[in-house]
Amino acid sequence: FLVDDLHTAEDVVQDAFAAVCRHHGTSLDGLQDPAAYLHTAVVNAARSVLRRRRTARGHTPPHAGYGPPVDEGLLLAEEHRQVLDALAQLTRRQREVL
């Protein structure tokens, strides 16, 4: 009910339990009320997921702008051909320098 998605809820619970185990080890004897502690950890993790969702939904990526002109490929091919023609007119030594 907290995250409106069963798979996300399962991930949240698993991550919260794993975090508690990393922090306290496999024995929760040192906690006064382990069930309440785990419940709070799960609720806080669910809130974090909801915050991330809200932030992600609120983000609008910058406008990519327009793509290259349709004839750009043709113009580039023509320019490349002209460059190759100009190179062919050079001497071997001049081509080596370039």
Stockholm file with secondary structure:
# STOCKHOLM 1.0

chainA/1-98         FLVDDLHTAEDVVQDAFAAVCRHHGTSLDGLQDPAAYLHTAVVNAARSVLRRRRTARGHTPPHAGYGPPVDEGLLLAEEHRQVLDALAQLTRRQREVL
#=GR chainA/1-98 SS CCSSCHHHHHHHHHHHHHHHHHHHCSCCTTSSCHHHHHHHHHHHHHHHHHHHHHHHHHCCCCCCCCCCCTTHHHHHHHHHHHHHHHHHTSCHHHHHHC
#=GC SS_cons        CCSSCHHHHHHHHHHHHHHHHHHHCSCCTTSSCHHHHHHHHHHHHHHHHHHHHHHHHHCCCCCCCCCCCTTHHHHHHHHHHHHHHHHHTSCHHHHHHC
//
